[in-house]
């Protein structure tokens, strides 16, 4: 649950006031860390993304034009997603990811009895890019155009990744 | 639509309000596809309901420390530039406000002329917009070298004036500054004429 920040606190944070910036951090650390955990592979990476995100937010909040918490939330999430994806774009991840995006499913509606699992496990088992697209689209509400821009891929690739991810989840979850 | 039933792409497109008319029509009449569509909604609802995480360690102290260090660096650089400019101004004000001998008066005039020349050259430099034209590697190198020398000289000038050194040394430093600024203006003027051809 996101802690409420009043406009005065946002304005103070914009002036660089350290107490207000800490208030901002406390209000958003859970949300940013959760997003980072869903996009990154490890807890350590997610923690680093949390730190990098807030350094960027604290440096740039003076230039942030919005005054409402909703637009601030969207901006902070965007910074966090961008930091996480930057980390994932490194060679070590790209190489690993290309190996795990398995073959097409013949019949996605047919449950895989041997692999039945809970949602958390199934989500973690998805290939990196599929998992990121599912999370950004279905949970965070990003459009395929947003995702394509953030991840540096085409809109149709984002759509196909989402469909493949849901087909897999459908089989593994039997629902 | 692919085959008899809606594909996952079709269902996702319908969910996003972008499905084809054929897929929508099929969904209305096919119980199996409607069930798939309902499962899709349930999956998405379950994804949204997954628990959030709390960071295992407090990262604010590290963020704050980095911010404070950055601010300290910026402040130091700001004060250094300000101090250099202020010490030059104070020196000139004190130097010309004080009673002077005949010999010193000559020095004052010379120093004043040098300062005026320096100001005129800086005004001339401002007329060259560094972002508007492409620099050759050689011109960029020459400009960077001269700017470095001027920055070093400004630091020496500020130090000399703060330390109450012989006015003739200060005058020599100003003369050197005028020479460097003049060279810098010439490089910019040549580059502007060359690019403008």
Interface residues (C-beta under 8 A of the other chain):
Chain A: X16 X18 X21 X22 X25 X26 X29 X30 X31 X33 X34 X37 X43 X46 X47 X50 X51 X54 X55 X58 X59 X108 X109 X119 X120 X123 X134 X135 X138 X139 X159 X160 X162 X163 X164 X166 X167 X169 X170 X173 X175
Chain B: X7 X8 X9 X12 X13 X36 X39 X40 X42 X43 X44 X46 X47 X48 X50 X52 X53 X54 X55 X56 X57 X59 X60 X62 X63 X64 X66 X67 X68 X70 X71
